[in-house]
Amino acid sequence: MAHSQADRGELNGDAATEMSRDLLAFASELLSFAEREHGRLPHQRTFILPGVSLGTGYSAPQFAELCDRAYLSASAPEDAHSVALAVLDYEALPHMPRWRGPAPGFHDVTSGLAAHGLRAAYDAGYATWDIYDPARGLGVRAMEATALRPPWEPSFPLRLLLHWAARDPRRGMIHAGTLGHRGYGVFLVGAGGSGKSGTTLSGILHGLTSVGDDYVAVSSRDAIVEALPVLRRMKQDVAGLRRLGLEAGKGPLDGPPNWQGKIEFDFEALAAGARAERLTMTAILMPHIARAPSSSFRPATAKEAMIAMAPSSLFQLHGSWREDFGLIASVARTLPAFHLDLSEDPGEIAAAIRSFLESRSAR
């Protein structure tokens, strides 16, 4: 199906200039409104995530409860900076500034406002705005109604705002699985179906630790890469749980399937002691379901690691691509990469990764 330039967010000439001017005026007005209303919002939370203390106000309780279930608060590090987020909806606040122009394209919003130092995204399907001003440490989510949200929102509510708030030149979030042993860890990256989530859960069930299997915070400084937790939960489909001897609907796995048909659960409740506070990362692993007699590791290139790691992170955590690509490139340059050909035995897979981590940490 053909798309017009406007559909692709490729306005030219006077139209592009007018759109950019109107977007900046709207973003500025909405941010100022959020700043004025923040302290008066009826539902307040403070979440401590890696590098940032989030003082979050909500116009409706349902979204506050989503964040309560999703985020994993930790002790505030010494270098944490404070950010104010306002989560607003027009049902509760009908006088909130509203965009009056034609629906903007993706590029109009992200690139147009980036030129003015703002991070921004607009979801046309749900008429939802996310705008963040790094200079002020101020962000706003503006929705038509709290109930009108994409089905994936409960898995990581406000993910773009949190991603932007946590960014600094050497720290951000990436989409990856993690496993660790005695404080040292590996990233598990790759396309869906490669075995990443199953490998992570296999490791957790057999004595390894993790800081997460979806979005994790990453710091890359002075040739040291650390990973820290952001979310409480991980997710796995019913068939994957069954292959690991787990049954959906029981204990920590008693929740309903999410929008992908997967069960979300707090993996610390499933395996006590499995959540690490942080891991010093030693390698990037790219798992492959090989059904081999035993799991094995083959050296890979930094380019292969980038190709496996970057697409999902840049697609799902967009709006600061240049910085995000730089962080991923720094990780890929710093850490060695390996293909991991998997056996069919979860215990053997975990033992192989444990031995691999012991050999890496001894260097």
Buried (B, 14 or more C-beta within 10 A) or exposed (E): EEEEEBEEBEBEEEEBEEBBEBBBEBBBBBBBBBBEBBEEBEBEBEBBBBBBBBBBBBBBEEBBBBBBBBBBBBEBBEEBEEBBBBBBBBBBBEEBBBBEEEEBBBEBBBBBBBEEEBBBBBBEEBBBBBBBBBEBBBBBBBBBBBEBBEEEBBBBBBBBBBBBBBBBEBBBBBBBBBBBBBEBBBBBBBEEEBBBBBBBBBBBBBBBBBBBBBBBBBBBEEEEBBBBBBBBBBBBBBEBBEBBEBEBEEEBBEBEEBEEEBBBBBBBBBBEEBBBEBBBBBBBBBBBBBEBEEBBBEEBEBEBBBBBBBEBBBEBBBBBBEBBBBBBBBBBEBBBBBBBBBBEBBEBBBBBBBEBBEEBBEE
